[in-house]
Amino acid sequence: MSTLRFKAVEEAFKKKALDVQAPEGSMSEFYGKYVFTYSVMKKYLSKDTINVIKDAVEKGQTLDRGIADHVAAGMKMWAMELGATHYTHWFQPLTDGTAQKHDSFIDYVDGPGESITEEFSGKLLAQQEPDASSFPSGGIRSTFEARGYTAWDPSSPAFVMDDTLCIPTIFISYTGEALDLKAPLLKAVNAINKAATDVCHYFDPNVKKVSSYLGWEQEYFLVDEGFYATRPDLLLTGRTLLGHESAKNQQLEDHYFGSIPTRVTAYMKDLEFEAYKYGIPLKTRHNEVAPNQFELAPIYNETNLSIDQNQLIMLLMKKVARRHGFRVLLHEKPFAGVNGSGKHCNWSIGTDTGVGLLTPGKTPEENLRFITFLVNTLMAVYKHNGLLKASISSATNVHRLGAHEAPPAIISAFLGTHMNDILDKMEQSTTEKVIILDKKKKLRLGIAHIPEVLLDNTDRNRTSPFAFTGNRFEFRAVGSSANCSSAMTALNAAVAAQLMEFKASVDAKIAQGETKERAIFEVLKEYIRISKPIRFEGNGYSEEWRNEAKKRGLNCETSVPEIFRMYTSRESVEMFTSTGVMNRKELEARNEVKWEIYTKKIQIEARVLGDLAVNHVIPIATRYQSLLLDNVYKIKAVYPPKRAKELASMDAALVEEIAEHVGAIKSNVDAMIEARKVANKLTDEYAKAVAYHDKVWPYFDVIRYHADKLELIVDDEMWSLPKYRELLFIR
């Protein structure tokens, strides 16, 4: 009998929902309690200092290092009142996670001696020096070239977690290259600000700034920590490498938006209260489609801050889950046969005058502005569809894309019938006055007490990787474990480059004597024609679409190592350098890091799979096989040969079936190990990643197939690994 597995089941059934109490006081009193916001600064900093910080953030003015001492003193006082004893620069290396090194506030008073004081200077606030050679750098830093710098990002407020003041920072090398995900993001956000502001001046000269906004939707699974501890694959890789699907999974569609289990509700409440203390405005929570899968989402925010909040919420999710006896699974596909998890990124841009640039207007001029930014976004996505796919590709997200409800691994844009008709009419029209958008239509239901339903200008397509949803685009292909920065950097930079090209084209026509409106109209007509291949309204899973996408020239590559090469394509390098977001050296380094991480993740999974197969599955299967053989032997000892053969036939057949599966597992594990040894000898990161993809990874499904067949044969009490029915349905 599998003691650990059944003990975990027993303990899981005993667990009850924790009693979660709201923090004392009103929401306004504890919301943002641990965040050094502008309203908090008023108590600790002078008005002039706060204005300097605001000008640096909102107007892009360089922050005077001389002001840092004043900010540091106020920040330390606030943090210590909340119990902080340490500080850290909180940064985002090229690992999709966060990093931090804690230092205490204590220091000597006058050099080495007995007296100490608590200090935090402007120098320590503005800059620190982590070991740059210990983080992925893609060759920019060697072991003997360890110096790197973290630098304060005042646009994202500091916060206190536990006993530590956390200061959001960028991370760069001694030679100035970005070694993180935040620095290029900030440059991309600045690029779209400048490019979009210039285009906005065609319509409103009063616009001084355009901001990029992001609202993410975080999907995740919860499993009882007892099951998590008894599944080495979950523990080490975040997903189940083995496991036959449950007889019931999501086919009845009864989990989606269903009643939230009580233990999970308690977890969600606890998490929300924690998030509110950090100024993260969680608004939505619900069951997702797969069993034990859930989603949370905040109100949208400025892109850089929103991404920092997402990184923080993923930390809080894991921390709070432990209190409730759960483990959070952020892997994009922790369970085969059911929906995976994404992080849908709702992206938009808006002006400092309060105008959403992807929101239809009420006048022809407002709608021309809307169409301008809509079409330029489509052009950017069309030109860089391969790069956008590279920005969301990983060894983990590849399992989700194209599976069940996730979008396919081909980037396309969905607009809806109404918006498609408008662009088609505009393409064929000879006058710029064609842009007329209907107000929301009313859907009359014929039920007296039910109010009229207002129809949006666009439907929703759940299989589209990049869908227009009325006033924003939803980039659905981003993975649940990913840092949104990669996708948002690529998208914002691509749109910025496209807007720069658009303005140059319009200005050239105006210089030739065209009116502004006519020049804009003519350029947009050409863009609509060129970008038409990126627009797709149908089912992204169909074979017809995959064939059609190839004909349209869209990137249909499925090998993750190959997809990463889009970062260093001629078009990508030109786009990133023209916008000032990244140079060729930084792009090449990122590819090296991506290939290395891909290899290591497949390598770890291969090792874990081999261990599970050889040390868990095969011994249990052969033990059960021995019981069957013993039974066959005893039957033959008791009954006459003919009768014994009849009675033992089923057990004998199972013995042979087990032997076939065990043999297949062992031979494929051995072959996988040999393939891994060959791949490990390669020194080129790209070649090694390709070898792991082409030669090692294919064994996974074969080994799993035979192991899952054995799970259906072997006595349930002997099977040591928690099964899908337990992982997915015990809450």
N, C-alpha and C positions, 0 to 999 in steps of 0.2 A: 504493500500500500504506500502511496506517495504521501508521506507524513506532512511535508512542508506545504504542498498544494492544498490538501484538505484542511490543514490548520489555518491557512490563509482564508479559505472559504468560510470556515467557522467564525473566525475573528471578524471578517468583513460583515457578516450578517448580524453580529452583535452591536456594531457601531451605530450610534444615534447622532442626529444632527446636533451640533453645538448651539448653545443659546448665545446669539450674537446681539449685543446691545449697542445702540447708537452712541457715539461719543457725546459727552456732556455739552450742553449749549446748543444753539441753533446752527444750522448748516453754515451760515455766514461767519460764525465764530470759529469753526474748525476747518473750513475749506481753505486750503493753501497754508495751513498751519506750519508746515515744514519747508516752505518755499520763500526765498528772499525776493519777494515781488516788489513792484514800485510802491504799493501801499504800505508794505512792511518797512521799506527803506526810509519812509518819512520820519520814522521814530529814531533812526540811527544815523542818517546822513543828512547833510544840508541840502536845501532846495537846489542850490547851484550845482552841487555834485550830481544830484539825480538828473538834472537837465543835461549835464554833460554826457551821462550814460545814455539817456534817451536820444540825444543827437547822434551819438555813435551808432546806436542800433537802428534808428528810424531814418537817419539822413546819410548813413554810410560815412560819417566823419571819423577820422582816426582818433582813437581814445588816447588822451594824454597820459603817459605813464606816471606823471606826477600826481595824478588824482588817485592812483591805486592805493596809496597808503591810507588815505581817508576811507575809501571803500572797504579795505581789508579790516580796518579797526572796527567799523560798524558791523561788518559781516561777522567778525569773530564774536563781538558782544552778543549779537542776536543768536548765533549758533550755541554759544555757551549757556545762554539762558534756557535753551532747549536740551541741555545736557551733553553737548558735543565736547569731546576732549581731543579729537583728532581732525585732520583735514586731508583731503585728497583731490587730485586732479582726475576727474571722471571723463575718460575718453573712449573712443570707439575704434580699436585697431581693425585690421583687415581679417577679422575672424567672425564677423556678424554679431559679436557680443560686445561687452563693455570691459574696461580694465581700470584698476585703481590701486594705488600704493598709499597706505595710510601713514601719516606722520603726526605726532602729537604736537600740541601747541607749546610744550615746555621748552625752555632754553635757559642757559646760564644768564645771570644778571650782568656780571662784568668778567667774562671769560671763565675758564674752568675754575670751579670752586664749589662751595656748599650751597650757595643760594641759587634758586631757579625762579623763573617767572614764566608767564604764559604769553607768547608772542605770535603774531601773524602779520607779517609785513606785506606791503604792496608788491614787493619783489616775489614773495612766495605765492601771492594770489595770481600774479600775471604770468608766471613761468615756472616750470619744473623740468627736471631732466630724468625721464625714465630710460631704461636700457633699450635702445632702439634695435639692437641686434637680437634681442630675445623675442621680438614680435615678427610676424610675417612681413617681409619687406620686398620680396621678389628680387633680391640681389642688390638693392640700393644700399643696404648696410650689411657688412660682414661681421663675424664674431669679434674681430679686432678693431672694428669701427662701431663702437657701441653708443656714441652720443646721439641723442635725439631730444626734442623739446615738446612739451605740452604748453599751449598758450590759451589763456582765458577767453572764452566766448561769452561776452556780456549779453548777447541776444537770447541766451537760454539761462534762466535764473538758477542760482545755486540752491541747494536743498540739503536738509539734514536727514540722514538715514542712520538709525540706531544712534551711535555716539560719534558720527563722523560728518563733518561738513563736506559736501560733494560739490565740486566746481566743474561744470561742463567746459571741456577744452577741445581744441584741435590737437593733432599729433603730427609733427613734421620731423624730417631727418636733419642732421647737422648741415647738410648741403641744400636744405630747403624744400625737398620733395615731400608731398603728402604721404604719410604712412597710415592714414586713417580714412574713415568714410565721411566724416563731418567736413573736413576742409574743402574737398571738391564739391560737396553739397552746397556749402555757403557760397562758393564761387558760381555755381550753377544758378542759385537763387538770385545772386547779384546780376548775373548775365541776363536772366529773363526780366528782371526789374528794368534794366537799362533798355533792352531791345523792345519790350512791350510798352514802356513809357514813350519811347520815340514814336511808335506806331499810334499810340493813343492820341498823340498831338494832332493827328489828322482830324480827330473828332472833338477833342477837348484840350485846349492848350493849358488848362489849369491843373492837369494831372501831373503830380510830382513823383509818384512812386506806384509801382505795381508789385503786389505781393503774391507769392505762390502759396496756395493753401492745400492742406491734406487732412482728410478724415479717413482713418483706417478702421477696418473691421477685423478683429482678431478672433480667429477660430482656434479651438483647442479641444483636446480630449482630457478627461479625468479618469484615472484608474485608482483603485484602492492600493495603498502603499504596500500592503502585504503581497498582493499579486505582482506588483512592480519589483519587489525584492526577490521574488522567486523566478523571475524571467531575466536571465543574463542578457538577452538581446535588447530588451527594453532598457535595462540598466546602462548598457554600454553603447548602444546605437540609437536609442530613442524610438525604435520600431521593432515589430515582431518579424523576425526572419523566418520563423516557422509558425504553423498554426492553421488548421483547417477551418474554413468559415463555419459559423454557427448555423444550425438549421433555420433559425430566424435571425435575420440581421436588420436591414433597413427596408426590406421589400414591401412591408405594409405601410410605409411612410407615416407611421404613427408617432415617431419620436419628434419629428420636426414641429416646432412651435407648441409641443405638448406641455403638459403640466411638469414643471421642473421638480426633480426629486428633492426631498426635504434636506438631505445632507448637502446637496449641491446648492440649494437656495441659501443655506446658511453660509456656505463658502462664498457665494456671490455677494451677499450682503456685507460680509466681513471685508472682502476685497474692495468693494465700492467705498466703504468708509475709509480704508487705507488710501485708496486712490484720491479721494477728495482731499485728504490731508496734504497730498502732494500736488494739489491743483490740477488733477487729471479729471476732466468732466465726463466720467462714464455716464452714458445715457441709456444704452440699450443692452439687454441681456435676454438670451433665449436658448432653447434647445436647438441644435442643428439637426441635419438630416440623419447622420449615423448615430447609433446608440452610444451613449456616454460622450457625445460630442456637443460642444456648446459654443456660444459666440458672445463677445462683448464689443461695444463700440462707443467712442466718445463723441462729443460735439467737435466739429472740425476746428482746426487751428492753423496758424502759420506753419509752413512745412518743417522748418528746422526744429521748432519747439515741439511740434507734433511727433516728430521722429524720436526726439529725446524722451518724450512722454511714453512712447511705445516701448522703447528700450527699458524704461523704468517699470512700466506695468508688467512686462514679462518677468522681471525680477520679483516684483510683488506677488504675481500669480503663483510662482513657485514657493515663495516664502509662506504665503497664507495657506496654500494647499497643504503644507506639512502640518499646520495646526488642526486641520480637519481630517487628517488621515488619508489624504489624497496625494497623488503625484500628477503634475501637469505634463502632458505630452504635446510638444509644439512641433514635432516632426510632421512633415507634410503628408505622410502616408504611414501611420503607425500600424494600421490593420489592413490587410489585403481584402478585397471584395466589398469594401464599404467606402463611403466618401472620404476623401482626404481633407486636409485643412489648409486654407489660404489666408492671406491677409489682404483683402480687397482694399486698394488705395484709391479713394475718391479725391481726384485732383482738380483744382480750379485755380483761376487767377483773378484778382480784383484790384481796383484802383484805390488810392487814398481818398478819393471823392465818393467812395461807397458804391461803385459800379462793378457788378460781376461781369467780366468780359466774355464769359461763356453762357450768359443769360440773355434770352431773347428780349428785345425792347418793345416800346410802344409806337415808335416813329420809324419811318424808313431809314433815317440816319442812324438811329440806335441799332436797328437790325443789320445795317451794313457793317457797323462795328462788330456786332455779334458774329456775323458770317465771316468777317475778316479773321477773327481769332479762331473760329471753328475750323475754317478751311486750312489755315496755316498749321494748326495742330495736326490735322489729317495729313498734310504734306510732310510734316516732321516724322510722323509715325510711319508713313509710307517709305520715306527715304531711309529711315533707320530702324525698320522693323526687325532686322537681324540683331542689331545692337540692343534693342529693347528686350528681345528674347534672351540675349546673353546676360542682361542685367538682372534677370529673375531666374536664371538657370543655376542648378546646383545638383549635387549627387542625391539630395533628398527631394527636391521639388520635381525632379524628373519622374518620380513614381506617381505624382499627382496629376500632372498635366496630361490631358487627354483621357483621364480615367473618371468614370462616373460623371459627376456634375461639374468637375473642374473644366476650365477652358482648355482647348487643344494647344499643342506646342507650335502653332502657327499664329503669328500676330496679325489680327485683323481688327477693323473698327466697325461697330454697329451704331447706326444713327436712328433707325426706325423709319417706317414708310413715309411719314410726314416730312421729316428733314431730308430724306433722300429725294423726294419729289421736288422740294424747293431747290436743292443743288442741281438737279437735272434740268429744271426749268431755267435756272440761272445760266447754266452752261450753254443752253440753246438760245437764250434771249439776246437781243441786240440793244437793250436799254437797261440802265442801272436802276430803274424804278420798279423792277420785278419783285424785290424782296418784301413780301408781305406775309407776316406770320399770323395765323389764326389765334384768337384767344382760346383758352381751354374750352373744349367742347363739353357738353353736359350729357351724361348717360342716364336716361330715365329708366328706372327699374320696374315701374308699374306696381310698386308696393306702396300704399298710401303713407305709411308712417316712416318710410325710409327716405332720407333726403337724397337729392340729386348728387351723383358722383361726377366730379370734374376729371376729365380725361387729360393726361399729360400729352405733350407734343410727340412723345416717343414711348414705345413699349420698352420692355426689358428683355435682354437676351442673355440667359445665364451661361451660354456656351461661348460668349464673345470675350476675348481677352481684354478688349479695350472698348468699352461701351459708353455712348453718350446717354446720360440719364436726365436730361432736362436743363441743367445748369452746371454740369461738371462731367468729366469723364471718369469712369470707374475702371482702373487698371486691375483686373481680376486675377491676373496670372502670378502676382507676387506670392511667395510662399509664406506659411505661417511662422516659420522659425527665422525668417530673413530679417535683416536690418533694411528698412524701407529706403535707406539712403542710396543704395546702388540704383534702384529703379527710378527714384525721384531725381537723382543727379543726371542720369541718362535722358530722362524725359524733359526736364527743365532746360538742360543744355541744348537738346535737339530742337525744341520749340524756339529757344532764344536765337539759335543760328538761323532757323527758318524765318523768323521775324526780321532779322537783320537783312537777309536776302530779299524779303518782300519789300522792305522799305527802299532798298537800293533800286529795285525794279520800278516801283511806283515813282520815286523821285526822278528816275531817268525819263519816264513817260511825261511827267509834268514839265521837265526841262525841254521836252520836244513840243510843248504847247498844249498837251491834253489838260483838261480840267482835273482837279484832284479826284472827284467822284468817278469820272470816266476812267482815269488811270487805275484807281483801286479796282473798279469793276472788271477791267480788261485783264489785269493780273490774276484776280480771283478766278475768272472764267478758265484761264489756262491752268491754274493750280487744281481746279475741280476736275478738269480732264486728266491731268497727269496722275493725280492721287486716287483716281477711281478704283484701281485694283485693290486698294486697302479696305474698301467698303464691302462688307459682306453681311447679309441679313439672315442667312439660313442656319442650319444645324452644323456646328463646327466639328462634330464627330464623324460626319459622313465621309465615305470613301470618295464620293463625287467632289466634295470640297477640297480634299487633299490633292486630288488630280487637278482641279481648277486652280488651286493656289500655286502649283508648280507652273502652270501655263501663265499665270499673272506675274511670275517672277518673284514671288514672296519667298522668304527664307523658310525652307521646309526641313532643314537639318535636324536630326534627332540625337546625335551624339553630343553629349555635354562638352567634352574636351574640344570638339570641333567648333561648337557654338561660341565658346569663349574667344575664339580667334577674331570674332567680329569687333572686339575692342581695339584691335590693331589694324583693322582694314583701312584702306586709304580714306574712305568717306568718314569713318569714325575719328581717325586722327585729325583730319582736317577740321571736323566739326568741333572737337574738344579744344583744339589749339586756337581756333578762330574766336571762340568764346572765352578763352582764358581759363577754362575749367581744369584741364590737365594737359601736360605735355606728353610727347611720345615716350620718354623715359618712364614716367609714372604709369602710363597705360601698359607698357611692356612688363613693368614690375607687377602690376595687378594681375595680369594674365599668368605670370609665373606663380603667384600666390594662389590663384584660383585652381590651376592645374595641380599644385602641390596638395591643397586641401581636398580636392576631389580624389586624388590618389589615396590619401590617408584615410578618408572615410570609407572607400571601397575596401581598402586593405583591412581596416578594423572589422568591418562587417564580415569579410571573408574569414578572418580568424575566429570571430565569434560563431559564425555559422559552422565552421569546421569543428569547433569545440562542442557545440550543441549536438551536432550530428554524431560525432564519434563517442562522446562521453555521456550523452543523455539518451538520444534516440536509439542508437544501435544496442547498447546494453539492455535497455528496457525491452526492446523488440526481441532480442535473443533470449532474454529471461522468460518472456511469454511464450516464445517458440519452444523452449525447453519444457514448459508446462504442457504444451500441446503434445509434444513428443512423448512425454511421460504418460499422458492419457492414452495416446495411440498404443504405446507399449503395453499398458495395463489391459486395454480392450483385447488386444491380440492374445494376452495371457489367459483371459477368462473365456472368450468366445471362440467358436470354431472359425477356421480361416475365412470361409465365405461370409459369415455373419459379421466377423470382426472387420473385414474389409469394408462392408457396408456402413457399419457404425463409425468407423474411424475415417471415413472418406473426407468428411468436412474438415476435421482437424488436420488431416494429412495435406489437404489442399491449402489450408491456411499456412502450414509450415513451409510449403513451397513458395507461396506468395510472399511471406515474410522474408524468406531467403533471397528472393529476387530483388525486393526493395532494399534490403540491407546491402546486398552486393552492389546495387546501383549507387547507393549513397557512398559506400566506401570507395568505389572506383572513381566517382566524380569528385569526392573530397580530395583524393590523392592527386587527381589531374589538376584540380584547382590550385593545390599547394605548389605543384610544379610550375604552373603558369605564373603564379605569384613570384616564385624564385627567379624566373626569367625576367619578369617585369622589373623586379627590384634591382637588377644589375644595370638597368638603364640609368644614365645620369641626366639626360635631357628631360625636364619636367613635362613638356608637352608629349614627348614620346612615351614616357612612363604612364601618364594619364590615359593616353590612347590604348596602351597595352592593357591596363586594368579594365578599361571599358570594353575592349574587343575580345580579350582573352580570359580575363578572370570573372568579370561580372556575369557572363552568360551561364556559368555553372550554378548561380544562385537559384534560378527558377527550377532547374533540373533536380537539384538536391532537395529543394523545398517540396516539389511534387511528390517524391518518394517518401519523405518524412511525413507529409500530411496524409498520405495513404496509410502509413503505419499507425498514425493517430486514430484512424477509424477502425483499425483491426485490433490493436492492443487493448487488453483489459483496462477499463477506465480507472480503476483503483491503482493500477501500476504506473499510469502516465504521470510524469513528475511536473511537467510544465502546465501552468494554468491555461485552460482552453478559452477560446473566443467567447463562448457563452458566459464564462465567468468574468472575463476581462471587460466585456461590453455591457453586461446586464446586472451585475451586482454593484450597487451604488451605496 
